[in-house]
Every structure is written in C-alpha cells, then in structure tokens.
Amino acid sequence: MHSSLELKREVEAIQIPSGDSIRLPLGMKVIITQSLGGTYTVATDFGLARISAKDADALGIDPDASARDSESSSSNVPEDATELEGAVWNQLKNVYDPEIPVNIVDLGLVYDCRIEQDAEGKNRAVVKMTLTAPGCGMGPTIAADAQSRIMTIEEMDDAVVELVWDPPWNKEMISIEGKMKLGMI
C-alpha cells in the first residue's frame, strides 16, 4: 500500500493511538499505510490517523469499489442474535486493530453485544470488548472506531463500547475464520 497523496478535501479523522477526533486540511500530504474494513490508516506529519470509509473520497478513493463484504459469517457471532444485534456484529466485523489483519469479531475481542431500549423506544447498543493485551495503546482508537461503525446503523440511537479485561483474551478466542487468515490452521 504505502502510497502518497494529497487530501481532496478537509476530513475528520481519528488520531492514533489517542482516539481523539482531529481535522486534516485540504491538500495535506498523507501516506496510506493500511486499508482494512473500509477504514484507512494514514501517516501525516503529525503522526498516524484513521479515516473512515464514509470519507474515502477525501483520499480520492471510491468507497464502493473498495468496500469489504461485512455480511460474511463468523463463528464468533452468536446464532441467537436478533436482527439488530446482527447488524451491530456486522459493523464490528469492519473494525480492525491496525497491527493485526483480522477484524475484532474474528479475533475474539468482542465479548458481548446487546441492544437496550429505553422508555421512548430508542435503541442503544452496549458492547463489551477487550484487547489482545491490557497495555495496548490502540484501545481508545479501536473503541471509537467500533462506536462510530455502530452509529451508522439507521435504527441505532446510541452506542457504548466498554473495554473489559475479564476474562483475559487468549488465542483460543480467535474464530475459525480468523485462524485461517492468520495461518494458524
């Protein structure tokens, strides 16, 4: 990947690893270092930032041409998930740790996903996830990416992504699909 280009317009991005929202100006030179799940990690003069799929045009990329098939199955998605929970799981399959080429669902990082409905009928997704290591500095970035992906679902009014450490993550939590991608089976 590693292609250098100028931004075609001002764009909102997530700074890595802090997870803070930043604005990158029109004409800024960036280098695309990774493209996974429709998001783009770019190197700037100020460090790394992640640009979401909806803003791919700022990079001069047609988002439809590079979209991943998030509807693919995963052995880590519960079979009894409701339709709306399934939509959340599908969005989470587009979230990646920038250092690992497997999505957070197939890595086994998502422990729980449920939908709560308030008295007004508004839907709130509550996701509990972990990281491969407690000291991983990417936690805020990955959680922010997961939350923003969930909020693209039309029926979703709010989303909370909690980082938890119990049970501790281990390689056995990786789905069959993830193990295949990593060459573990």
Number of C-alpha atoms within 10 A of each C-alpha: 8 12 10 14 14 15 19 17 16 14 18 17 21 23 21 22 18 15 20 13 15 13 12 20 14 13 13 14 16 22 19 20 17 18 20 20 21 22 23 22 22 24 19 14 9 7 11 18 28 26 23 21 22 13 20 20 14 20 21 13 13 14 17 11 7 15 14 14 12 15 13 9 12 17 14 21 21 13 9 8 14 12 9 16 18 18 18 27 27 21 22 24 27 24 24 24 20 21 8 11 16 25 20 26 26 24 28 24 22 25 18 14 19 17 17 13 13 8 6 6 9 13 17 19 22 20 24 18 24 23 24 17 12 13 8 11 14 17 22 20 23 26 23 20 24 25 23 19 20 27 19 13 14 7 13 18 15 17 20 17 23 16 19 17 14 9 8 12 21 13 11 10 17 23 19 17 19 23 17 12 13 14 8 11 9
